[in-house]
Amino acid sequence: MNQMRMHSPPLSRFNKILIIASVAIFLVNTLLGQSLGITLVNFLGLSSNMVLKGHIYQFLTFPFIEVSFTSILFNCLLLWFIGSELEQKWGQKFYQKFLLFTVLFTGSFYFLISLVNTHMSYVPLKGLDGINLALIVAYALVFSERMLTFMLLFPLKAKYFCLLLAGIEVFMSLTSSYKYSAWSHLLAMGFSYFYLRYKSIRAQISNHKKQKHKKNMRKKIRLVDDDGDDDGPKIWH
């Protein structure tokens, strides 16, 4: 019987920066809210109302603002365990590019939806949920057969764990008052899947072309004798 193991990769420097930034902003926002009644959500979260006023930076800052302790804790743990292992697998450059594209895609979708639905124009998108759901999809593709535990009780393969989370997001998108946020998270998962599939296909095509080129080069190479002397040096052409 296969034994289920707990994978705890070392926390990478880049993910450490993301976690520290998220926790620091959470603490500052909590202190400001309790002492002065001020919230940073409207300034750091993403809303079309603020973006149209010139706050374009919100496309990059919205993942760092959280208002719930359980949410910040869970998301930071996911970023550590799943994000760090994917960064080890992919390398820092591709990992950072993946996160950036996910944030911009999710934020752009939410911005466009809130332009159409005026009720959402003042409701900011916030949190690491979209990034982490995209990372979970990536994890399911890279480590599809690895065993995980849902709610620390039910063992599931990574690919089924991802499907379960996708189902939860679909349910939330249909029933929750924050359904547009849920749809944004679902789109982040879809982006992750198709982007990684696209990169995988490109890599396969590139590898096939390289193999074909090497094979053609071997066919063109022949051994010739410059002066007809068997004892003389051989030259490859």
Buried (B, 14 or more C-beta within 10 A) or exposed (E): EEEEEEEEBEBBEBBBEBBEEBBEBBEEBBEEBEEEEEBBBBBBBBBBBBBEEEBEEBBBBBBBBBBEEEBBEBBBEBBBBBBBBBBEBBEEEEBEEBBEBBBEBBBBBBBEBBBEEEEBBEBBBBBBBBBBBBBBBBBBBBBEEBBBEEEEEEEBBBBBBBBBBBEBBEEBBEEEEBEBBBBBBBBBBBBBBEBBEEEEEEEEEEEEEEEEEEEEEEEEEEEEEEEEEEEEEEEEE
